[in-house]
Amino acid sequence: MSYNNLSGKIPSGHQLQTLDDPSIYEGNNGLCGFPLPIECSESKTTSQSFVSENKKSHQFYVGAIIGFSVGAWMVYGIFIFITPWRVAYFVIVDNMYDRLYVFVILNWARSTWK
């Protein structure tokens, strides 16, 4: 867990209490609590960690929405503006549909014919 830029109070659950060597938390200057010699102040741990977690979750969702939108419009833009690619794509999809349809019907007919 060292050098991960962690901050806040180390949770007091059963799993992390078995890790009582302070050296495993090196490089995380914002951590406090057992087994570190740094004591936590109540205001520091509650307000800062909540704000930073809330901000990180918003950044993730904004990034995901922007990435999805850009990726989708790259595909749609190609199909809108490049006619030969659009035609080729739908020819491929149509052929795949036809082959799948024939495969399903033939297998269904074989399974029901006795």
Distance bins in CASP14 RR format, pairs under 12 A and 6 or more apart:
PFRMAT RR
TARGET T0000
AUTHOR 0000-0000-0000
RMODE 2
METHOD distances of the structure
MODEL  1
1 10 0 0 0 0 1 0 0 0 0 0 0
1 11 0 0 0 0 0 1 0 0 0 0 0
1 15 0 0 0 0 0 1 0 0 0 0 0
1 16 0 0 0 0 1 0 0 0 0 0 0
1 19 1 0 0 1 0 0 0 0 0 0 0
1 21 0 0 0 0 0 1 0 0 0 0 0
1 22 0 0 0 0 0 1 0 0 0 0 0
1 23 0 0 0 0 0 1 0 0 0 0 0
1 24 1 0 1 0 0 0 0 0 0 0 0
1 25 1 0 0 1 0 0 0 0 0 0 0
1 26 0 0 0 0 1 0 0 0 0 0 0
1 27 0 0 0 0 1 0 0 0 0 0 0
1 28 1 0 0 1 0 0 0 0 0 0 0
1 31 0 0 0 0 1 0 0 0 0 0 0
1 35 0 0 0 0 0 1 0 0 0 0 0
1 36 0 0 0 0 0 1 0 0 0 0 0
2 19 0 0 0 0 0 1 0 0 0 0 0
2 21 0 0 0 0 0 1 0 0 0 0 0
2 22 0 0 0 0 0 1 0 0 0 0 0
2 23 1 0 0 1 0 0 0 0 0 0 0
2 24 1 0 1 0 0 0 0 0 0 0 0
2 25 1 0 0 1 0 0 0 0 0 0 0
2 26 1 0 1 0 0 0 0 0 0 0 0
2 27 1 0 1 0 0 0 0 0 0 0 0
2 28 1 0 0 1 0 0 0 0 0 0 0
2 29 0 0 0 0 0 1 0 0 0 0 0
2 31 0 0 0 0 0 1 0 0 0 0 0
3 23 0 0 0 0 0 1 0 0 0 0 0
3 24 0 0 0 0 0 1 0 0 0 0 0
3 25 0 0 0 0 1 0 0 0 0 0 0
3 26 1 0 0 1 0 0 0 0 0 0 0
3 27 1 0 1 0 0 0 0 0 0 0 0
3 28 1 0 0 1 0 0 0 0 0 0 0
3 29 0 0 0 0 0 1 0 0 0 0 0
3 31 0 0 0 0 0 1 0 0 0 0 0
4 24 0 0 0 0 0 1 0 0 0 0 0
4 25 0 0 0 0 1 0 0 0 0 0 0
4 26 0 0 0 0 0 1 0 0 0 0 0
4 27 1 0 0 1 0 0 0 0 0 0 0
4 28 1 0 0 1 0 0 0 0 0 0 0
4 29 0 0 0 0 0 1 0 0 0 0 0
4 30 0 0 0 0 0 1 0 0 0 0 0
4 31 0 0 0 0 1 0 0 0 0 0 0
5 25 0 0 0 0 0 1 0 0 0 0 0
5 26 0 0 0 0 0 1 0 0 0 0 0
5 27 1 0 0 1 0 0 0 0 0 0 0
5 28 1 0 0 1 0 0 0 0 0 0 0
5 29 0 0 0 0 1 0 0 0 0 0 0
5 30 0 0 0 0 1 0 0 0 0 0 0
5 31 0 0 0 0 1 0 0 0 0 0 0
5 52 0 0 0 0 0 1 0 0 0 0 0
5 56 0 0 0 0 0 1 0 0 0 0 0
6 16 0 0 0 0 0 1 0 0 0 0 0
6 24 0 0 0 0 0 1 0 0 0 0 0
6 25 1 0 0 1 0 0 0 0 0 0 0
6 26 0 0 0 0 0 1 0 0 0 0 0
6 27 0 0 0 0 1 0 0 0 0 0 0
6 28 1 0 1 0 0 0 0 0 0 0 0
6 29 0 0 0 0 1 0 0 0 0 0 0
6 30 1 0 0 1 0 0 0 0 0 0 0
6 31 1 0 1 0 0 0 0 0 0 0 0
6 32 0 0 0 0 0 1 0 0 0 0 0
6 36 0 0 0 0 0 1 0 0 0 0 0
6 49 0 0 0 0 0 1 0 0 0 0 0
6 52 0 0 0 0 0 1 0 0 0 0 0
6 53 0 0 0 0 0 1 0 0 0 0 0
7 25 0 0 0 0 0 1 0 0 0 0 0
7 27 0 0 0 0 0 1 0 0 0 0 0
7 28 1 0 0 1 0 0 0 0 0 0 0
7 29 1 0 0 1 0 0 0 0 0 0 0
7 30 1 1 0 0 0 0 0 0 0 0 0
7 31 1 0 0 1 0 0 0 0 0 0 0
7 32 0 0 0 0 1 0 0 0 0 0 0
7 33 0 0 0 0 0 1 0 0 0 0 0
7 38 0 0 0 0 0 1 0 0 0 0 0
7 40 0 0 0 0 0 1 0 0 0 0 0
7 44 0 0 0 0 1 0 0 0 0 0 0
7 45 0 0 0 0 1 0 0 0 0 0 0
7 47 0 0 0 0 0 1 0 0 0 0 0
7 48 1 0 0 1 0 0 0 0 0 0 0
7 49 1 0 0 1 0 0 0 0 0 0 0
7 50 0 0 0 0 0 1 0 0 0 0 0
7 51 0 0 0 0 0 1 0 0 0 0 0
7 52 1 0 0 1 0 0 0 0 0 0 0
7 53 0 0 0 0 0 1 0 0 0 0 0
7 56 0 0 0 0 0 1 0 0 0 0 0
8 25 0 0 0 0 0 1 0 0 0 0 0
8 28 0 0 0 0 1 0 0 0 0 0 0
8 29 0 0 0 0 0 1 0 0 0 0 0
8 30 1 0 1 0 0 0 0 0 0 0 0
8 31 1 0 1 0 0 0 0 0 0 0 0
8 32 1 0 0 1 0 0 0 0 0 0 0
8 33 0 0 0 0 1 0 0 0 0 0 0
8 36 0 0 0 0 0 1 0 0 0 0 0
8 38 0 0 0 0 1 0 0 0 0 0 0
8 39 0 0 0 0 0 1 0 0 0 0 0
8 40 1 0 0 1 0 0 0 0 0 0 0
8 41 0 0 0 0 0 1 0 0 0 0 0
8 42 0 0 0 0 0 1 0 0 0 0 0
8 43 0 0 0 0 0 1 0 0 0 0 0
8 44 1 0 0 1 0 0 0 0 0 0 0
8 45 1 0 1 0 0 0 0 0 0 0 0
8 46 0 0 0 0 1 0 0 0 0 0 0
8 47 0 0 0 0 0 1 0 0 0 0 0
8 48 1 0 0 1 0 0 0 0 0 0 0
8 49 1 0 1 0 0 0 0 0 0 0 0
8 50 0 0 0 0 0 1 0 0 0 0 0
8 51 0 0 0 0 0 1 0 0 0 0 0
8 52 0 0 0 0 1 0 0 0 0 0 0
8 53 0 0 0 0 0 1 0 0 0 0 0
9 16 0 0 0 0 0 1 0 0 0 0 0
9 25 0 0 0 0 0 1 0 0 0 0 0
9 28 0 0 0 0 0 1 0 0 0 0 0
9 30 0 0 0 0 1 0 0 0 0 0 0
9 31 1 0 0 1 0 0 0 0 0 0 0
9 32 1 0 1 0 0 0 0 0 0 0 0
9 33 1 0 1 0 0 0 0 0 0 0 0
9 34 0 0 0 0 1 0 0 0 0 0 0
9 36 0 0 0 0 1 0 0 0 0 0 0
9 38 0 0 0 0 1 0 0 0 0 0 0
9 39 0 0 0 0 1 0 0 0 0 0 0
9 40 1 0 1 0 0 0 0 0 0 0 0
9 41 0 0 0 0 1 0 0 0 0 0 0
9 42 0 0 0 0 1 0 0 0 0 0 0
9 43 0 0 0 0 0 1 0 0 0 0 0
9 44 0 0 0 0 1 0 0 0 0 0 0
9 45 1 0 1 0 0 0 0 0 0 0 0
9 46 0 0 0 0 1 0 0 0 0 0 0
9 48 0 0 0 0 0 1 0 0 0 0 0
9 49 1 0 0 1 0 0 0 0 0 0 0
10 16 1 0 0 1 0 0 0 0 0 0 0
10 17 0 0 0 0 1 0 0 0 0 0 0
10 19 0 0 0 0 1 0 0 0 0 0 0
10 20 0 0 0 0 0 1 0 0 0 0 0
10 22 0 0 0 0 0 1 0 0 0 0 0
10 24 0 0 0 0 0 1 0 0 0 0 0
10 25 1 0 0 1 0 0 0 0 0 0 0
10 28 0 0 0 0 1 0 0 0 0 0 0
10 30 0 0 0 0 0 1 0 0 0 0 0
10 31 1 0 1 0 0 0 0 0 0 0 0
10 32 1 0 0 1 0 0 0 0 0 0 0
10 33 1 0 1 0 0 0 0 0 0 0 0
10 34 1 0 0 1 0 0 0 0 0 0 0
10 35 1 0 0 1 0 0 0 0 0 0 0
10 36 1 0 0 1 0 0 0 0 0 0 0
10 38 0 0 0 0 1 0 0 0 0 0 0
10 39 0 0 0 0 0 1 0 0 0 0 0
10 40 0 0 0 0 1 0 0 0 0 0 0
10 45 0 0 0 0 1 0 0 0 0 0 0
10 49 0 0 0 0 0 1 0 0 0 0 0
11 17 0 0 0 0 1 0 0 0 0 0 0
11 19 0 0 0 0 0 1 0 0 0 0 0
11 31 0 0 0 0 0 1 0 0 0 0 0
11 32 0 0 0 0 0 1 0 0 0 0 0
11 33 0 0 0 0 1 0 0 0 0 0 0
11 34 0 0 0 0 0 1 0 0 0 0 0
11 40 0 0 0 0 0 1 0 0 0 0 0
11 45 0 0 0 0 0 1 0 0 0 0 0
11 49 0 0 0 0 0 1 0 0 0 0 0
12 18 0 0 0 0 0 1 0 0 0 0 0
12 19 0 0 0 0 0 1 0 0 0 0 0
12 33 0 0 0 0 1 0 0 0 0 0 0
12 34 1 0 0 1 0 0 0 0 0 0 0
12 35 0 0 0 0 0 1 0 0 0 0 0
12 40 0 0 0 0 0 1 0 0 0 0 0
12 45 0 0 0 0 0 1 0 0 0 0 0
13 19 0 0 0 0 0 1 0 0 0 0 0
13 34 0 0 0 0 0 1 0 0 0 0 0
16 24 0 0 0 0 0 1 0 0 0 0 0
16 25 0 0 0 0 0 1 0 0 0 0 0
16 31 0 0 0 0 0 1 0 0 0 0 0
16 33 0 0 0 0 0 1 0 0 0 0 0
16 34 0 0 0 0 1 0 0 0 0 0 0
16 35 0 0 0 0 1 0 0 0 0 0 0
16 36 0 0 0 0 0 1 0 0 0 0 0
17 33 0 0 0 0 0 1 0 0 0 0 0
17 34 1 0 0 1 0 0 0 0 0 0 0
17 35 0 0 0 0 1 0 0 0 0 0 0
18 24 0 0 0 0 0 1 0 0 0 0 0
18 34 0 0 0 0 0 1 0 0 0 0 0
18 35 0 0 0 0 0 1 0 0 0 0 0
19 25 0 0 0 0 1 0 0 0 0 0 0
19 34 0 0 0 0 0 1 0 0 0 0 0
19 35 1 0 0 1 0 0 0 0 0 0 0
19 36 0 0 0 0 0 1 0 0 0 0 0
20 33 0 0 0 0 0 1 0 0 0 0 0
20 34 1 0 0 1 0 0 0 0 0 0 0
20 35 1 0 1 0 0 0 0 0 0 0 0
20 36 0 0 0 0 0 1 0 0 0 0 0
21 34 0 0 0 0 0 1 0 0 0 0 0
21 35 1 0 0 1 0 0 0 0 0 0 0
21 36 0 0 0 0 0 1 0 0 0 0 0
22 28 0 0 0 0 0 1 0 0 0 0 0
22 31 0 0 0 0 1 0 0 0 0 0 0
22 32 0 0 0 0 0 1 0 0 0 0 0
22 33 0 0 0 0 1 0 0 0 0 0 0
22 34 0 0 0 0 1 0 0 0 0 0 0
22 35 1 0 1 0 0 0 0 0 0 0 0
22 36 1 0 1 0 0 0 0 0 0 0 0
22 37 1 0 0 1 0 0 0 0 0 0 0
22 38 0 0 0 0 1 0 0 0 0 0 0
23 35 0 0 0 0 1 0 0 0 0 0 0
23 36 0 0 0 0 0 1 0 0 0 0 0
24 31 0 0 0 0 0 1 0 0 0 0 0
24 35 0 0 0 0 1 0 0 0 0 0 0
24 36 0 0 0 0 0 1 0 0 0 0 0
25 31 1 0 1 0 0 0 0 0 0 0 0
25 32 0 0 0 0 1 0 0 0 0 0 0
25 33 0 0 0 0 1 0 0 0 0 0 0
25 34 0 0 0 0 0 1 0 0 0 0 0
25 35 1 0 0 1 0 0 0 0 0 0 0
25 36 1 0 0 1 0 0 0 0 0 0 0
25 37 0 0 0 0 0 1 0 0 0 0 0
25 38 0 0 0 0 1 0 0 0 0 0 0
26 36 0 0 0 0 0 1 0 0 0 0 0
27 36 0 0 0 0 0 1 0 0 0 0 0
28 36 0 0 0 0 1 0 0 0 0 0 0
28 38 0 0 0 0 0 1 0 0 0 0 0
29 36 0 0 0 0 0 1 0 0 0 0 0
29 38 0 0 0 0 1 0 0 0 0 0 0
30 36 0 0 0 0 1 0 0 0 0 0 0
30 38 0 0 0 0 1 0 0 0 0 0 0
30 40 0 0 0 0 1 0 0 0 0 0 0
30 41 0 0 0 0 0 1 0 0 0 0 0
30 44 0 0 0 0 1 0 0 0 0 0 0
30 45 0 0 0 0 1 0 0 0 0 0 0
30 48 0 0 0 0 1 0 0 0 0 0 0
30 49 0 0 0 0 1 0 0 0 0 0 0
30 52 0 0 0 0 0 1 0 0 0 0 0
31 37 0 0 0 0 0 1 0 0 0 0 0
31 38 1 0 0 1 0 0 0 0 0 0 0
31 39 0 0 0 0 0 1 0 0 0 0 0
31 40 0 0 0 0 1 0 0 0 0 0 0
31 44 0 0 0 0 0 1 0 0 0 0 0
31 45 0 0 0 0 0 1 0 0 0 0 0
31 49 0 0 0 0 0 1 0 0 0 0 0
32 38 1 0 1 0 0 0 0 0 0 0 0
32 39 1 0 0 1 0 0 0 0 0 0 0
32 40 1 1 0 0 0 0 0 0 0 0 0
32 41 0 0 0 0 1 0 0 0 0 0 0
32 42 0 0 0 0 0 1 0 0 0 0 0
32 44 1 0 0 1 0 0 0 0 0 0 0
32 45 1 0 0 1 0 0 0 0 0 0 0
32 48 0 0 0 0 0 1 0 0 0 0 0
32 49 0 0 0 0 0 1 0 0 0 0 0
33 39 1 0 0 1 0 0 0 0 0 0 0
33 40 1 0 1 0 0 0 0 0 0 0 0
33 41 0 0 0 0 0 1 0 0 0 0 0
33 44 0 0 0 0 0 1 0 0 0 0 0
33 45 0 0 0 0 1 0 0 0 0 0 0
34 40 0 0 0 0 1 0 0 0 0 0 0
38 44 0 0 0 0 0 1 0 0 0 0 0
38 45 0 0 0 0 0 1 0 0 0 0 0
39 45 0 0 0 0 0 1 0 0 0 0 0
40 46 0 0 0 0 1 0 0 0 0 0 0
40 48 0 0 0 0 0 1 0 0 0 0 0
40 49 0 0 0 0 0 1 0 0 0 0 0
41 47 0 0 0 0 0 1 0 0 0 0 0
41 48 0 0 0 0 0 1 0 0 0 0 0
42 48 0 0 0 0 0 1 0 0 0 0 0
42 49 0 0 0 0 0 1 0 0 0 0 0
43 49 0 0 0 0 0 1 0 0 0 0 0
43 50 0 0 0 0 0 1 0 0 0 0 0
43 51 0 0 0 0 0 1 0 0 0 0 0
44 50 0 0 0 0 0 1 0 0 0 0 0
44 51 0 0 0 0 0 1 0 0 0 0 0
44 52 0 0 0 0 0 1 0 0 0 0 0
45 51 0 0 0 0 0 1 0 0 0 0 0
45 52 0 0 0 0 0 1 0 0 0 0 0
45 53 0 0 0 0 0 1 0 0 0 0 0
46 52 0 0 0 0 0 1 0 0 0 0 0
46 53 0 0 0 0 0 1 0 0 0 0 0
47 53 0 0 0 0 0 1 0 0 0 0 0
47 54 0 0 0 0 0 1 0 0 0 0 0
48 54 0 0 0 0 0 1 0 0 0 0 0
48 55 0 0 0 0 0 1 0 0 0 0 0
49 55 0 0 0 0 0 1 0 0 0 0 0
49 56 0 0 0 0 0 1 0 0 0 0 0
50 56 0 0 0 0 0 1 0 0 0 0 0
50 57 0 0 0 0 0 1 0 0 0 0 0
51 57 0 0 0 0 0 1 0 0 0 0 0
51 58 0 0 0 0 0 1 0 0 0 0 0
52 58 0 0 0 0 0 1 0 0 0 0 0
52 59 0 0 0 0 0 1 0 0 0 0 0
53 59 0 0 0 0 0 1 0 0 0 0 0
53 60 0 0 0 0 0 1 0 0 0 0 0
54 60 0 0 0 0 0 1 0 0 0 0 0
54 61 0 0 0 0 0 1 0 0 0 0 0
55 61 0 0 0 0 0 1 0 0 0 0 0
55 62 0 0 0 0 0 1 0 0 0 0 0
56 62 0 0 0 0 0 1 0 0 0 0 0
56 63 0 0 0 0 0 1 0 0 0 0 0
57 63 0 0 0 0 0 1 0 0 0 0 0
57 64 0 0 0 0 0 1 0 0 0 0 0
58 64 0 0 0 0 0 1 0 0 0 0 0
58 65 0 0 0 0 0 1 0 0 0 0 0
59 65 0 0 0 0 0 1 0 0 0 0 0
59 66 0 0 0 0 0 1 0 0 0 0 0
60 66 0 0 0 0 0 1 0 0 0 0 0
60 67 0 0 0 0 0 1 0 0 0 0 0
61 67 0 0 0 0 0 1 0 0 0 0 0
61 68 0 0 0 0 0 1 0 0 0 0 0
62 68 0 0 0 0 0 1 0 0 0 0 0
62 69 0 0 0 0 0 1 0 0 0 0 0
63 69 0 0 0 0 1 0 0 0 0 0 0
63 70 0 0 0 0 1 0 0 0 0 0 0
64 70 0 0 0 0 0 1 0 0 0 0 0
64 71 0 0 0 0 0 1 0 0 0 0 0
65 71 0 0 0 0 0 1 0 0 0 0 0
65 72 0 0 0 0 0 1 0 0 0 0 0
66 72 0 0 0 0 0 1 0 0 0 0 0
66 73 0 0 0 0 0 1 0 0 0 0 0
67 73 0 0 0 0 1 0 0 0 0 0 0
67 74 0 0 0 0 1 0 0 0 0 0 0
68 74 0 0 0 0 0 1 0 0 0 0 0
68 75 0 0 0 0 0 1 0 0 0 0 0
69 75 0 0 0 0 0 1 0 0 0 0 0
69 76 0 0 0 0 0 1 0 0 0 0 0
70 76 0 0 0 0 0 1 0 0 0 0 0
70 77 0 0 0 0 0 1 0 0 0 0 0
71 77 0 0 0 0 1 0 0 0 0 0 0
71 78 0 0 0 0 0 1 0 0 0 0 0
72 78 0 0 0 0 0 1 0 0 0 0 0
72 79 0 0 0 0 0 1 0 0 0 0 0
73 79 0 0 0 0 0 1 0 0 0 0 0
73 80 0 0 0 0 1 0 0 0 0 0 0
73 81 0 0 0 0 0 1 0 0 0 0 0
74 80 0 0 0 0 0 1 0 0 0 0 0
74 81 0 0 0 0 0 1 0 0 0 0 0
74 82 0 0 0 0 0 1 0 0 0 0 0
75 81 0 0 0 0 0 1 0 0 0 0 0
75 82 0 0 0 0 0 1 0 0 0 0 0
75 85 0 0 0 0 0 1 0 0 0 0 0
75 86 0 0 0 0 0 1 0 0 0 0 0
75 89 0 0 0 0 1 0 0 0 0 0 0
76 82 0 0 0 0 0 1 0 0 0 0 0
76 85 0 0 0 0 0 1 0 0 0 0 0
76 86 0 0 0 0 0 1 0 0 0 0 0
76 89 0 0 0 0 0 1 0 0 0 0 0
77 83 0 0 0 0 0 1 0 0 0 0 0
77 85 0 0 0 0 1 0 0 0 0 0 0
77 86 0 0 0 0 1 0 0 0 0 0 0
78 84 0 0 0 0 0 1 0 0 0 0 0
78 85 1 0 1 0 0 0 0 0 0 0 0
78 86 1 0 0 1 0 0 0 0 0 0 0
78 88 0 0 0 0 0 1 0 0 0 0 0
78 89 0 0 0 0 1 0 0 0 0 0 0
79 85 1 0 0 1 0 0 0 0 0 0 0
79 86 1 0 1 0 0 0 0 0 0 0 0
79 87 0 0 0 0 1 0 0 0 0 0 0
79 88 0 0 0 0 0 1 0 0 0 0 0
79 89 1 0 0 1 0 0 0 0 0 0 0
79 90 0 0 0 0 1 0 0 0 0 0 0
79 93 0 0 0 0 0 1 0 0 0 0 0
80 86 1 0 0 1 0 0 0 0 0 0 0
80 89 0 0 0 0 0 1 0 0 0 0 0
82 88 0 0 0 0 1 0 0 0 0 0 0
82 89 0 0 0 0 1 0 0 0 0 0 0
83 89 0 0 0 0 0 1 0 0 0 0 0
83 90 0 0 0 0 0 1 0 0 0 0 0
84 90 0 0 0 0 0 1 0 0 0 0 0
84 91 0 0 0 0 0 1 0 0 0 0 0
85 91 0 0 0 0 0 1 0 0 0 0 0
85 92 0 0 0 0 0 1 0 0 0 0 0
86 92 0 0 0 0 0 1 0 0 0 0 0
86 93 0 0 0 0 0 1 0 0 0 0 0
87 93 0 0 0 0 0 1 0 0 0 0 0
87 94 0 0 0 0 0 1 0 0 0 0 0
88 94 0 0 0 0 0 1 0 0 0 0 0
88 95 0 0 0 0 0 1 0 0 0 0 0
89 95 0 0 0 0 0 1 0 0 0 0 0
89 96 0 0 0 0 0 1 0 0 0 0 0
90 96 0 0 0 0 0 1 0 0 0 0 0
90 97 0 0 0 0 0 1 0 0 0 0 0
91 97 0 0 0 0 0 1 0 0 0 0 0
91 98 0 0 0 0 0 1 0 0 0 0 0
92 98 0 0 0 0 0 1 0 0 0 0 0
92 99 0 0 0 0 0 1 0 0 0 0 0
93 99 0 0 0 0 0 1 0 0 0 0 0
93 100 0 0 0 0 0 1 0 0 0 0 0
94 100 0 0 0 0 0 1 0 0 0 0 0
94 101 0 0 0 0 0 1 0 0 0 0 0
95 101 0 0 0 0 0 1 0 0 0 0 0
95 102 0 0 0 0 0 1 0 0 0 0 0
96 102 0 0 0 0 0 1 0 0 0 0 0
96 103 0 0 0 0 0 1 0 0 0 0 0
97 103 0 0 0 0 0 1 0 0 0 0 0
97 104 0 0 0 0 0 1 0 0 0 0 0
98 104 0 0 0 0 0 1 0 0 0 0 0
98 105 0 0 0 0 0 1 0 0 0 0 0
99 105 0 0 0 0 0 1 0 0 0 0 0
99 106 0 0 0 0 0 1 0 0 0 0 0
100 106 0 0 0 0 0 1 0 0 0 0 0
100 107 0 0 0 0 0 1 0 0 0 0 0
101 107 0 0 0 0 0 1 0 0 0 0 0
101 108 0 0 0 0 0 1 0 0 0 0 0
102 108 0 0 0 0 0 1 0 0 0 0 0
102 109 0 0 0 0 0 1 0 0 0 0 0
103 109 0 0 0 0 0 1 0 0 0 0 0
103 110 0 0 0 0 0 1 0 0 0 0 0
104 110 0 0 0 0 0 1 0 0 0 0 0
104 111 0 0 0 0 0 1 0 0 0 0 0
105 111 0 0 0 0 0 1 0 0 0 0 0
105 112 0 0 0 0 0 1 0 0 0 0 0
106 112 0 0 0 0 0 1 0 0 0 0 0
106 113 0 0 0 0 0 1 0 0 0 0 0
107 113 0 0 0 0 0 1 0 0 0 0 0
END
